[in-house]
Each structure stands twice: as structure tokens, then as C-alpha cells.
Amino acid sequence: MPEDKKPVVSLKSLMTPSKTVSIEFPRFSGVTIDLCFLAREELVKLRKKCLKTKWDKKTHQPIEEIDDDKFIVEYCKAVIKGWKGLKFSYLEELLLVDISNLNPDDCLPYTQDNAELLMKNANDFDTWVTETVGDLENFTGNK
């Protein structure tokens, strides 16, 4: 009796470089952030894109270091894809803002610039995004 031969499956054909999911921001009710998980290879590419070369005056050798400003721009572009429910009143708990001319229940629209400013200036938000994106279980549904 012939054995059932299953086709050989390549892991490479199964891998996906990224996946975006909506995740509740635990600090505020009704706030969801659309985050994208990046495979390690994609993060390495992103980091390499943000390297700058400086000249070491002592050793007369070039040294590479990360351009933090460029990295935050590229990182935000890669991992934060949108949000819903981020009320102006919530911003007061994340960073120093003046919302006196706005309705506190209105929401801050998602823009690339708003995402970058939140990541640069709201420590709690930055920490949560980084930890959440780094946890594969948030993107596999196995939690």
C-alpha cells in the first residue's frame, strides 16, 4: 500500500513580514490603536535605514549610530496605522496640552504627525506601543 506523500512545505512560504490589528489602549476606555507587528527582518531593515555615520576624531574611523529622530519617524510609520476614540481629555493625562478651546470629548484625529508627537512626548504611550508591538501573542490570537 503506497504511503500518503504530503507536499513539503517551506517555512519561508508561510511567513508574513507584518500584520496589523486593533488593540485596546488599556489606560482609556474605548481607545483602540491599530498596531502593526513587524518581523525581525523588517525591524532590522528599519533600523539600518536610520543609521548615520560619524567620524571618530580619536581613532580616525567612521562609526555608525542611530539617528533617533529619523528612527521615531520611521518606527511610527511602520507600526502605528491609526486609532479611534482618543479624546482630547485623555491627552491631558499623557502629556502637557492646552485643550481649553476644544470639546474634551472630541477625538484627536490620527495623522502621522500626531502619532510621532505622541511617541516622542508621551512616555506611557511610547512604552505601551513598544511593548505591545514586541509581543507576538498580540498578533496571533493565542492570548
VOBA-1610 file (N, C-alpha, C; in pm, whole numbers, padded with zeros to 5 digits, always signed):
BEGIN
Met+00083-00119+00000Met+00000+00000+00000Met+00088+00126+00000Pro+00071+00216-00097Pro+00158+00333-00103Pro+00130+00431+00013Glu+00240+00489+00063Glu+00227+00588+00170Glu+00173+00719+00113Asp+00091+00787+00194Asp+00043+00919+00151Asp+00159+01017+00158Lys+00191+01075+00045Lys+00300+01171+00043Lys+00243+01311+00052Lys+00282+01379+00158Lys+00239+01517+00175Lys+00342+01607+00110Pro+00296+01715+00048Pro+00393+01806-00013Pro+00480+01871+00095Val+00605+01895+00062Val+00696+01961+00155Val+00659+02109+00160Val+00637+02157+00280Val+00600+02297+00299Val+00721+02373+00349Ser+00751+02481+00283Ser+00862+02566+00323Ser+00814+02667+00425Leu+00885+02680+00535Leu+00850+02781+00636Leu+00850+02920+00574Lys+00943+02944+00484Lys+00953+03075+00419Lys+00822+03113+00351Ser+00754+03014+00291Ser+00628+03043+00221Ser+00514+03075+00318Leu+00530+03040+00445Leu+00427+03064+00545Leu+00446+03197+00619Met+00568+03247+00619Met+00598+03368+00696Met+00538+03492+00631Thr+00497+03585+00716Thr+00444+03713+00669Thr+00525+03824+00736Pro+00564+03927+00661Pro+00651+04030+00719Pro+00583+04121+00821Ser+00449+04131+00814Ser+00380+04219+00908Ser+00233+04181+00920Lys+00171+04228+01026Lys+00028+04206+01047Lys-00025+04319+01134Thr-00137+04378+01095Thr-00196+04489+01169Thr-00323+04443+01241Val-00334+04480+01369Val-00453+04450+01448Val-00491+04574+01529Ser-00619+04583+01565Ser-00665+04689+01654Ser-00658+04638+01797Ile-00589+04713+01882Ile-00570+04672+02020Ile-00617+04784+02112Glu-00693+04746+02215Glu-00740+04846+02311Glu-00625+04903+02391Phe-00622+05035+02399Phe-00524+05102+02484Phe-00578+05093+02626Pro-00515+05015+02714Pro-00574+04982+02843Pro-00598+05100+02936Arg-00530+05208+02913Arg-00541+05321+03005Arg-00674+05396+02992Phe-00733+05393+02872Phe-00856+05470+02848Phe-00961+05383+02782Ser-01082+05388+02834Ser-01193+05311+02780Ser-01230+05359+02640Gly-01246+05265+02548Gly-01292+05298+02414Gly-01184+05343+02317Val-01058+05341+02360Val-00949+05381+02272Val-00885+05256+02212Thr-00883+05250+02079Thr-00815+05139+02012Thr-00707+05197+01921Ile-00596+05129+01920Ile-00483+05170+01837Ile-00458+05058+01736Asp-00445+05093+01609Asp-00414+04996+01504Asp-00262+04983+01497Leu-00212+04868+01545Leu-00068+04846+01551Leu-00029+04736+01454Cys+00091+04749+01400Cys+00143+04654+01304Cys+00264+04582+01363Phe+00256+04449+01367Phe+00370+04369+01410Phe+00466+04359+01292Leu+00593+04381+01319Leu+00695+04368+01215Leu+00785+04251+01248Ala+00810+04169+01149Ala+00904+04059+01166Ala+01042+04117+01196Arg+01125+04037+01260Arg+01259+04083+01299Arg+01335+04140+01179Glu+01324+04074+01066Glu+01393+04119+00944Glu+01350+04260+00906Glu+01220+04289+00920Glu+01169+04422+00887Glu+01221+04527+00985Leu+01228+04491+01114Leu+01282+04584+01214Leu+01429+04613+01189Val+01504+04512+01149Val+01646+04531+01119Val+01661+04626+01000Lys+01579+04608+00897Lys+01582+04699+00781Lys+01551+04842+00823Leu+01450+04856+00907Leu+01409+04988+00955Leu+01524+05055+01031Arg+01588+04978+01118Arg+01699+05031+01197Arg+01814+05072+01106Lys+01848+04988+01009Lys+01958+05019+00916Lys+01931+05147+00838Lys+01804+05169+00805Lys+01765+05289+00731Lys+01792+05416+00813Cys+01799+05399+00945Cys+01813+05514+01035Cys+01954+05531+01090Leu+02049+05459+01036Leu+02187+05473+01082Leu+02252+05593+01014Lys+02336+05660+01090Lys+02416+05767+01031Lys+02562+05742+01069Thr+02650+05785+00984Thr+02792+05763+01007Thr+02856+05892+01055Lys+02929+05880+01164Lys+03004+05992+01219Lys+03152+05956+01215Trp+03234+06055+01225Trp+03378+06033+01223Trp+03432+06045+01364Asp+03498+05941+01412Asp+03560+05943+01544Asp+03694+06014+01533Lys+03705+06126+01601Lys+03826+06209+01592Lys+03948+06141+01654Lys+03924+06058+01754Lys+04037+05991+01821Lys+04094+05877+01736Thr+04004+05792+01684Thr+04051+05674+01611Thr+04060+05699+01460His+04006+05810+01416His+04001+05844+01273His+03930+05735+01193Gln+03826+05681+01254Gln+03747+05576+01191Gln+03600+05619+01189Pro+03528+05574+01087Pro+03384+05602+01086Pro+03312+05514+01189Ile+03214+05571+01256Ile+03131+05494+01349Ile+02984+05517+01313Glu+02906+05411+01321Glu+02764+05422+01291Glu+02685+05438+01420Glu+02589+05526+01415Glu+02497+05538+01529Glu+02358+05567+01475Ile+02260+05536+01557Ile+02121+05550+01513Ile+02080+05697+01523Asp+02010+05743+01422Asp+01953+05877+01421Asp+01816+05865+01489Asp+01810+05904+01616Asp+01687+05885+01695Asp+01565+05952+01634Asp+01583+06074+01583Asp+01469+06145+01524Asp+01415+06073+01401Lys+01506+06028+01316Lys+01465+05956+01196Lys+01401+05822+01234Phe+01457+05756+01337Phe+01405+05627+01378Phe+01261+05640+01427Ile+01231+05741+01507Ile+01096+05755+01561Ile+00996+05780+01447Val+01038+05856+01346Val+00952+05882+01230Val+00925+05750+01156Glu+01031+05677+01126Glu+01017+05552+01051Glu+00944+05445+01133Tyr+00972+05438+01263Tyr+00907+05341+01350Tyr+00756+05368+01359Cys+00719+05493+01379Cys+00577+05529+01385Cys+00507+05495+01254Lys+00571+05527+01142Lys+00514+05499+01011Lys+00492+05348+00995Ala+00584+05269+01048Ala+00578+05124+01032Ala+00480+05055+01127Val+00468+05103+01251Val+00389+05027+01349Val+00256+05089+01389Ile+00240+05220+01382Ile+00111+05282+01420Ile+00036+05315+01292Lys-00077+05245+01272Lys-00152+05260+01147Lys-00281+05340+01162Gly-00316+05374+01287Gly-00437+05452+01309Gly-00483+05438+01453Trp-00589+05512+01488Trp-00651+05497+01619Trp-00793+05550+01617Lys-00870+05508+01716Lys-01007+05553+01733Lys-01029+05583+01880Gly-01109+05686+01908Gly-01153+05713+02043Gly-01055+05787+02133Leu-00950+05843+02078Leu-00851+05913+02160Leu-00899+06057+02184Lys-00975+06072+02292Lys-01036+06201+02325Lys-00931+06303+02368Phe-00963+06430+02342Phe-00872+06537+02383Phe-00848+06535+02534Ser-00951+06499+02610Ser-00937+06495+02756Ser-00833+06390+02799Tyr-00821+06281+02722Tyr-00722+06178+02755Tyr-00580+06231+02736Leu-00564+06321+02640Leu-00431+06374+02612Leu-00372+06443+02736Glu-00460+06504+02815Glu-00413+06573+02936Glu-00346+06479+03036Glu-00379+06351+03026Glu-00318+06253+03116Glu-00191+06192+03056Leu-00165+06220+02930Leu-00048+06164+02864Leu+00067+06264+02850Leu+00031+06391+02829Leu+00132+06493+02811Leu+00073+06630+02840Leu+00156+06731+02845Leu+00112+06866+02876Leu+00051+06929+02751Val-00080+06952+02755Val-00152+07012+02642Val-00250+07116+02692Asp-00288+07208+02605Asp-00390+07308+02635Asp-00509+07279+02544Ile-00613+07221+02600Ile-00731+07189+02520Ile-00849+07279+02557Ser-00821+07394+02619Ser-00926+07483+02668Ser-01020+07532+02558Asn-00975+07539+02435Asn-01060+07585+02324Asn-01128+07470+02250Leu-01114+07348+02302Leu-01170+07231+02234Leu-01271+07160+02323Asn-01359+07084+02262Asn-01451+06999+02337Asn-01370+06878+02385Pro-01358+06858+02518Pro-01276+06748+02569Pro-01321+06610+02523Asp-01448+06597+02481Asp-01499+06467+02436Asp-01476+06442+02287Asp-01430+06544+02214Asp-01395+06523+02074Asp-01264+06444+02068Cys-01240+06382+01956Cys-01123+06295+01943Cys-01013+06357+01858Leu-00891+06326+01895Leu-00774+06367+01818Leu-00768+06278+01694Pro-00767+06339+01575Pro-00760+06255+01455Pro-00623+06191+01443Tyr-00621+06071+01384Tyr-00492+06007+01359Tyr-00426+06074+01239Thr-00303+06117+01258Thr-00217+06160+01147Thr-00078+06107+01182Gln+00005+06096+01083Gln+00143+06052+01106Gln+00211+06148+01204Asp+00189+06276+01186Asp+00250+06377+01272Asp+00202+06364+01417Asn+00070+06342+01437Asn+00017+06325+01573Asn+00075+06200+01639Ala+00090+06093+01562Ala+00147+05969+01617Ala+00292+05992+01660Glu+00370+06059+01576Glu+00510+06087+01610Glu+00520+06173+01735Leu+00438+06277+01744Leu+00442+06366+01861Leu+00404+06291+01988Leu+00305+06203+01980Leu+00268+06123+02097Leu+00383+06031+02138Met+00445+05966+02041Met+00557+05876+02072Met+00675+05952+02133Lys+00701+06072+02082Lys+00815+06150+02130Lys+00791+06209+02269Asn+00664+06244+02299Asn+00637+06323+02418Asn+00554+06255+02527Ala+00489+06144+02495Ala+00405+06075+02593Ala+00471+05942+02628Asn+00547+05943+02735Asn+00625+05827+02776Asn+00540+05700+02791Asp+00424+05712+02855Asp+00336+05596+02875Asp+00290+05537+02742Phe+00257+05623+02648Phe+00212+05579+02516Phe+00326+05508+02442Asp+00443+05568+02442Asp+00561+05510+02377Asp+00593+05372+02435Thr+00593+05362+02567Thr+00624+05235+02633Thr+00522+05129+02596Trp+00393+05165+02601Trp+00288+05069+02569Trp+00297+05022+02424Val+00316+05115+02330Val+00326+05077+02188Val+00443+04982+02168Thr+00559+05018+02222Thr+00679+04937+02204Thr+00663+04797+02263Glu+00608+04789+02384Glu+00587+04659+02448Glu+00482+04576+02373Thr+00376+04640+02330Thr+00267+04570+02261Thr+00312+04517+02126Val+00385+04598+02051Val+00434+04557+01920Val+00537+04445+01933Gly+00610+04444+02044Gly+00712+04342+02065Gly+00659+04208+02112Asp+00530+04200+02145Asp+00470+04077+02196Asp+00391+04008+02085Leu+00447+03904+02028Leu+00387+03833+01915Leu+00245+03785+01945Glu+00218+03748+02069Glu+00085+03697+02104Glu-00026+03797+02074Asn+00005+03926+02078Asn-00095+04028+02047Asn-00142+04020+01902Phe-00067+03952+01817Phe-00097+03948+01674Phe-00135+03809+01624Thr-00127+03709+01712Thr-00157+03573+01668Thr-00292+03523+01716Gly-00354+03594+01809Gly-00483+03549+01862Gly-00469+03434+01960Asn-00348+03408+02008Asn-00325+03297+02101Asn-00318+03341+02246Lys-00366+03461+02275Lys-00357+03511+02412Lys-00476+03467+02493
//
